[in-house]
Amino acid sequence: MNDGTTICLTLIEGGYVGYDALGWYFVQIPGEAFDAVFEACGGN
C-alpha cells in the first residue's frame, strides 16, 4: 500500500482471495482481476 502497510492474501484456484485478518474471509473476484493480482504476486 502507499503508506507502507502490507497485507497477506491467499489466492485459491477458481478466483478466490482469502484474508486471514478477518477470520479467513474469502471473496471470489472475476477472472481478469484475479489473473492481474496473481501475476502481480509473481504467479506463473
HTML snippet that shows the backbone in 3Dmol.js (N, CA, C, O; Angstrom):
<script src="https://3Dmol.org/build/3Dmol-min.js"></script>
<div id="view" style="width:600px;height:400px;position:relative"></div>
<script>
const pdb = `
ATOM      1  N   MET A   1       0.838  -1.170   0.000  1.00  0.00           N
ATOM      2  CA  MET A   1       0.000   0.000   0.000  1.00  0.00           C
ATOM      3  C   MET A   1       0.891   1.244   0.000  1.00  0.00           C
ATOM      4  O   MET A   1       2.073   1.175   0.335  1.00  0.00           O
ATOM      5  N   ASN A   2       0.320   2.348  -0.371  1.00  0.00           N
ATOM      6  CA  ASN A   2       1.091   3.587  -0.468  1.00  0.00           C
ATOM      7  C   ASN A   2       1.709   4.022   0.850  1.00  0.00           C
ATOM      8  O   ASN A   2       2.750   4.678   0.855  1.00  0.00           O
ATOM      9  N   ASP A   3       1.079   3.664   1.977  1.00  0.00           N
ATOM     10  CA  ASP A   3       1.602   4.084   3.277  1.00  0.00           C
ATOM     11  C   ASP A   3       2.595   3.091   3.876  1.00  0.00           C
ATOM     12  O   ASP A   3       3.035   3.265   5.012  1.00  0.00           O
ATOM     13  N   GLY A   4       2.952   2.046   3.116  1.00  0.00           N
ATOM     14  CA  GLY A   4       3.914   1.064   3.587  1.00  0.00           C
ATOM     15  C   GLY A   4       3.290  -0.134   4.293  1.00  0.00           C
ATOM     16  O   GLY A   4       3.992  -1.082   4.645  1.00  0.00           O
ATOM     17  N   THR A   5       1.985  -0.099   4.500  1.00  0.00           N
ATOM     18  CA  THR A   5       1.290  -1.214   5.122  1.00  0.00           C
ATOM     19  C   THR A   5       1.309  -2.414   4.189  1.00  0.00           C
ATOM     20  O   THR A   5       1.116  -2.274   2.982  1.00  0.00           O
ATOM     21  N   THR A   6       1.540  -3.581   4.745  1.00  0.00           N
ATOM     22  CA  THR A   6       1.477  -4.803   3.944  1.00  0.00           C
ATOM     23  C   THR A   6       0.369  -5.693   4.486  1.00  0.00           C
ATOM     24  O   THR A   6       0.067  -5.679   5.680  1.00  0.00           O
ATOM     25  N   ILE A   7      -0.224  -6.459   3.599  1.00  0.00           N
ATOM     26  CA  ILE A   7      -1.249  -7.422   3.984  1.00  0.00           C
ATOM     27  C   ILE A   7      -0.928  -8.751   3.310  1.00  0.00           C
ATOM     28  O   ILE A   7      -0.245  -8.792   2.287  1.00  0.00           O
ATOM     29  N   CYS A   8      -1.422  -9.823   3.888  1.00  0.00           N
ATOM     30  CA  CYS A   8      -1.230 -11.151   3.310  1.00  0.00           C
ATOM     31  C   CYS A   8      -2.555 -11.655   2.776  1.00  0.00           C
ATOM     32  O   CYS A   8      -3.545 -11.726   3.505  1.00  0.00           O
ATOM     33  N   LEU A   9      -2.567 -12.002   1.510  1.00  0.00           N
ATOM     34  CA  LEU A   9      -3.743 -12.573   0.872  1.00  0.00           C
ATOM     35  C   LEU A   9      -3.416 -13.981   0.431  1.00  0.00           C
ATOM     36  O   LEU A   9      -2.274 -14.278   0.081  1.00  0.00           O
ATOM     37  N   THR A  10      -4.402 -14.840   0.444  1.00  0.00           N
ATOM     38  CA  THR A  10      -4.247 -16.191  -0.060  1.00  0.00           C
ATOM     39  C   THR A  10      -5.065 -16.301  -1.336  1.00  0.00           C
ATOM     40  O   THR A  10      -6.264 -16.021  -1.338  1.00  0.00           O
ATOM     41  N   LEU A  11      -4.415 -16.709  -2.421  1.00  0.00           N
ATOM     42  CA  LEU A  11      -5.088 -16.855  -3.706  1.00  0.00           C
ATOM     43  C   LEU A  11      -5.388 -18.332  -3.932  1.00  0.00           C
ATOM     44  O   LEU A  11      -4.500 -19.177  -3.810  1.00  0.00           O
ATOM     45  N   ILE A  12      -6.625 -18.638  -4.257  1.00  0.00           N
ATOM     46  CA  ILE A  12      -7.053 -20.020  -4.437  1.00  0.00           C
ATOM     47  C   ILE A  12      -7.661 -20.167  -5.826  1.00  0.00           C
ATOM     48  O   ILE A  12      -8.402 -19.303  -6.295  1.00  0.00           O
ATOM     49  N   GLU A  13      -7.331 -21.275  -6.469  1.00  0.00           N
ATOM     50  CA  GLU A  13      -7.841 -21.566  -7.799  1.00  0.00           C
ATOM     51  C   GLU A  13      -9.352 -21.357  -7.850  1.00  0.00           C
ATOM     52  O   GLU A  13     -10.072 -21.711  -6.916  1.00  0.00           O
ATOM     53  N   GLY A  14      -9.810 -20.790  -8.930  1.00  0.00           N
ATOM     54  CA  GLY A  14     -11.221 -20.509  -9.083  1.00  0.00           C
ATOM     55  C   GLY A  14     -11.555 -19.046  -8.862  1.00  0.00           C
ATOM     56  O   GLY A  14     -12.717 -18.646  -8.947  1.00  0.00           O
ATOM     57  N   GLY A  15     -10.515 -18.233  -8.572  1.00  0.00           N
ATOM     58  CA  GLY A  15     -10.712 -16.806  -8.415  1.00  0.00           C
ATOM     59  C   GLY A  15     -10.990 -16.347  -7.001  1.00  0.00           C
ATOM     60  O   GLY A  15     -11.495 -15.242  -6.800  1.00  0.00           O
ATOM     61  N   TYR A  16     -10.671 -17.175  -6.014  1.00  0.00           N
ATOM     62  CA  TYR A  16     -10.934 -16.811  -4.624  1.00  0.00           C
ATOM     63  C   TYR A  16      -9.723 -16.144  -3.981  1.00  0.00           C
ATOM     64  O   TYR A  16      -8.582 -16.561  -4.185  1.00  0.00           O
ATOM     65  N   VAL A  17      -9.995 -15.107  -3.205  1.00  0.00           N
ATOM     66  CA  VAL A  17      -8.968 -14.398  -2.457  1.00  0.00           C
ATOM     67  C   VAL A  17      -9.368 -14.441  -0.988  1.00  0.00           C
ATOM     68  O   VAL A  17     -10.483 -14.066  -0.626  1.00  0.00           O
ATOM     69  N   GLY A  18      -8.436 -14.909  -0.138  1.00  0.00           N
ATOM     70  CA  GLY A  18      -8.712 -15.005   1.287  1.00  0.00           C
ATOM     71  C   GLY A  18      -7.874 -14.023   2.081  1.00  0.00           C
ATOM     72  O   GLY A  18      -6.724 -13.742   1.741  1.00  0.00           O
ATOM     73  N   TYR A  19      -8.477 -13.503   3.154  1.00  0.00           N
ATOM     74  CA  TYR A  19      -7.825 -12.525   4.031  1.00  0.00           C
ATOM     75  C   TYR A  19      -7.959 -13.009   5.463  1.00  0.00           C
ATOM     76  O   TYR A  19      -9.049 -12.979   6.035  1.00  0.00           O
ATOM     77  N   ASP A  20      -6.846 -13.456   6.045  1.00  0.00           N
ATOM     78  CA  ASP A  20      -6.833 -14.059   7.375  1.00  0.00           C
ATOM     79  C   ASP A  20      -7.217 -13.098   8.490  1.00  0.00           C
ATOM     80  O   ASP A  20      -7.838 -13.510   9.470  1.00  0.00           O
ATOM     81  N   ALA A  21      -6.862 -11.835   8.361  1.00  0.00           N
ATOM     82  CA  ALA A  21      -7.105 -10.876   9.448  1.00  0.00           C
ATOM     83  C   ALA A  21      -8.591 -10.719   9.781  1.00  0.00           C
ATOM     84  O   ALA A  21      -8.939 -10.222  10.852  1.00  0.00           O
ATOM     85  N   LEU A  22      -9.453 -11.137   8.878  1.00  0.00           N
ATOM     86  CA  LEU A  22     -10.898 -11.075   9.123  1.00  0.00           C
ATOM     87  C   LEU A  22     -11.461 -12.460   9.448  1.00  0.00           C
ATOM     88  O   LEU A  22     -12.654 -12.702   9.266  1.00  0.00           O
ATOM     89  N   GLY A  23     -10.619 -13.356   9.922  1.00  0.00           N
ATOM     90  CA  GLY A  23     -11.081 -14.701  10.251  1.00  0.00           C
ATOM     91  C   GLY A  23     -11.285 -15.554   9.011  1.00  0.00           C
ATOM     92  O   GLY A  23     -12.265 -16.293   8.906  1.00  0.00           O
ATOM     93  N   TRP A  24     -10.371 -15.448   8.092  1.00  0.00           N
ATOM     94  CA  TRP A  24     -10.429 -16.140   6.801  1.00  0.00           C
ATOM     95  C   TRP A  24     -11.688 -15.782   6.041  1.00  0.00           C
ATOM     96  O   TRP A  24     -12.559 -16.615   5.794  1.00  0.00           O
ATOM     97  N   TYR A  25     -11.750 -14.538   5.687  1.00  0.00           N
ATOM     98  CA  TYR A  25     -12.825 -14.011   4.852  1.00  0.00           C
ATOM     99  C   TYR A  25     -12.415 -14.231   3.399  1.00  0.00           C
ATOM    100  O   TYR A  25     -11.328 -13.814   3.000  1.00  0.00           O
ATOM    101  N   PHE A  26     -13.261 -14.874   2.608  1.00  0.00           N
ATOM    102  CA  PHE A  26     -12.968 -15.144   1.204  1.00  0.00           C
ATOM    103  C   PHE A  26     -13.975 -14.452   0.301  1.00  0.00           C
ATOM    104  O   PHE A  26     -15.161 -14.362   0.618  1.00  0.00           O
ATOM    105  N   VAL A  27     -13.488 -13.973  -0.813  1.00  0.00           N
ATOM    106  CA  VAL A  27     -14.345 -13.416  -1.860  1.00  0.00           C
ATOM    107  C   VAL A  27     -13.900 -14.012  -3.189  1.00  0.00           C
ATOM    108  O   VAL A  27     -12.739 -14.383  -3.361  1.00  0.00           O
ATOM    109  N   GLN A  28     -14.827 -14.098  -4.114  1.00  0.00           N
ATOM    110  CA  GLN A  28     -14.477 -14.540  -5.456  1.00  0.00           C
ATOM    111  C   GLN A  28     -14.491 -13.320  -6.359  1.00  0.00           C
ATOM    112  O   GLN A  28     -15.460 -12.562  -6.382  1.00  0.00           O
ATOM    113  N   ILE A  29     -13.411 -13.140  -7.099  1.00  0.00           N
ATOM    114  CA  ILE A  29     -13.317 -11.981  -7.983  1.00  0.00           C
ATOM    115  C   ILE A  29     -13.287 -12.470  -9.428  1.00  0.00           C
ATOM    116  O   ILE A  29     -12.878 -13.601  -9.689  1.00  0.00           O
ATOM    117  N   PRO A  30     -13.716 -11.629 -10.366  1.00  0.00           N
ATOM    118  CA  PRO A  30     -13.751 -12.017 -11.778  1.00  0.00           C
ATOM    119  C   PRO A  30     -12.379 -12.451 -12.291  1.00  0.00           C
ATOM    120  O   PRO A  30     -11.348 -11.988 -11.803  1.00  0.00           O
ATOM    121  N   GLY A  31     -12.379 -13.325 -13.261  1.00  0.00           N
ATOM    122  CA  GLY A  31     -11.166 -13.913 -13.815  1.00  0.00           C
ATOM    123  C   GLY A  31     -10.068 -12.927 -14.160  1.00  0.00           C
ATOM    124  O   GLY A  31      -8.915 -13.132 -13.781  1.00  0.00           O
ATOM    125  N   GLU A  32     -10.404 -11.855 -14.877  1.00  0.00           N
ATOM    126  CA  GLU A  32      -9.378 -10.895 -15.289  1.00  0.00           C
ATOM    127  C   GLU A  32      -8.739 -10.207 -14.088  1.00  0.00           C
ATOM    128  O   GLU A  32      -7.524 -10.007 -14.068  1.00  0.00           O
ATOM    129  N   ALA A  33      -9.529  -9.848 -13.098  1.00  0.00           N
ATOM    130  CA  ALA A  33      -8.994  -9.195 -11.901  1.00  0.00           C
ATOM    131  C   ALA A  33      -8.132 -10.173 -11.112  1.00  0.00           C
ATOM    132  O   ALA A  33      -7.054  -9.811 -10.639  1.00  0.00           O
ATOM    133  N   PHE A  34      -8.601 -11.412 -10.968  1.00  0.00           N
ATOM    134  CA  PHE A  34      -7.825 -12.427 -10.253  1.00  0.00           C
ATOM    135  C   PHE A  34      -6.500 -12.670 -10.952  1.00  0.00           C
ATOM    136  O   PHE A  34      -5.455 -12.735 -10.304  1.00  0.00           O
ATOM    137  N   ASP A  35      -6.537 -12.805 -12.270  1.00  0.00           N
ATOM    138  CA  ASP A  35      -5.309 -13.036 -13.034  1.00  0.00           C
ATOM    139  C   ASP A  35      -4.327 -11.887 -12.855  1.00  0.00           C
ATOM    140  O   ASP A  35      -3.123 -12.121 -12.756  1.00  0.00           O
ATOM    141  N   ALA A  36      -4.815 -10.654 -12.810  1.00  0.00           N
ATOM    142  CA  ALA A  36      -3.941  -9.494 -12.630  1.00  0.00           C
ATOM    143  C   ALA A  36      -3.278  -9.528 -11.252  1.00  0.00           C
ATOM    144  O   ALA A  36      -2.084  -9.255 -11.132  1.00  0.00           O
ATOM    145  N   VAL A  37      -4.047  -9.861 -10.214  1.00  0.00           N
ATOM    146  CA  VAL A  37      -3.478  -9.966  -8.862  1.00  0.00           C
ATOM    147  C   VAL A  37      -2.458 -11.098  -8.813  1.00  0.00           C
ATOM    148  O   VAL A  37      -1.369 -10.934  -8.263  1.00  0.00           O
ATOM    149  N   PHE A  38      -2.806 -12.230  -9.380  1.00  0.00           N
ATOM    150  CA  PHE A  38      -1.923 -13.390  -9.388  1.00  0.00           C
ATOM    151  C   PHE A  38      -0.601 -13.068 -10.078  1.00  0.00           C
ATOM    152  O   PHE A  38       0.466 -13.405  -9.564  1.00  0.00           O
ATOM    153  N   GLU A  39      -0.665 -12.428 -11.222  1.00  0.00           N
ATOM    154  CA  GLU A  39       0.549 -12.050 -11.951  1.00  0.00           C
ATOM    155  C   GLU A  39       1.366 -11.024 -11.174  1.00  0.00           C
ATOM    156  O   GLU A  39       2.596 -11.092 -11.171  1.00  0.00           O
ATOM    157  N   ALA A  40       0.703 -10.073 -10.516  1.00  0.00           N
ATOM    158  CA  ALA A  40       1.415  -9.058  -9.725  1.00  0.00           C
ATOM    159  C   ALA A  40       2.153  -9.677  -8.547  1.00  0.00           C
ATOM    160  O   ALA A  40       3.132  -9.120  -8.051  1.00  0.00           O
ATOM    161  N   CYS A  41       1.676 -10.833  -8.107  1.00  0.00           N
ATOM    162  CA  CYS A  41       2.312 -11.536  -6.984  1.00  0.00           C
ATOM    163  C   CYS A  41       3.385 -12.515  -7.448  1.00  0.00           C
ATOM    164  O   CYS A  41       3.923 -13.276  -6.643  1.00  0.00           O
ATOM    165  N   GLY A  42       3.694 -12.497  -8.728  1.00  0.00           N
ATOM    166  CA  GLY A  42       4.739 -13.375  -9.248  1.00  0.00           C
ATOM    167  C   GLY A  42       4.232 -14.720  -9.718  1.00  0.00           C
ATOM    168  O   GLY A  42       5.012 -15.661  -9.866  1.00  0.00           O
ATOM    169  N   GLY A  43       2.936 -14.824  -9.955  1.00  0.00           N
ATOM    170  CA  GLY A  43       2.349 -16.093 -10.415  1.00  0.00           C
ATOM    171  C   GLY A  43       2.880 -16.516 -11.768  1.00  0.00           C
ATOM    172  O   GLY A  43       3.422 -15.718 -12.532  1.00  0.00           O
ATOM    173  N   ASN A  44       2.709 -17.769 -12.032  1.00  0.00           N
ATOM    174  CA  ASN A  44       3.178 -18.333 -13.316  1.00  0.00           C
ATOM    175  C   ASN A  44       2.019 -18.609 -14.215  1.00  0.00           C
ATOM    176  O   ASN A  44       2.206 -19.083 -15.336  1.00  0.00           O
TER     177      ASN A  44
END
`;
const viewer = $3Dmol.createViewer("view");
viewer.addModel(pdb, "pdb");
viewer.setStyle({}, {cartoon: {color: "spectrum"}});
viewer.zoomTo();
viewer.render();
</script>
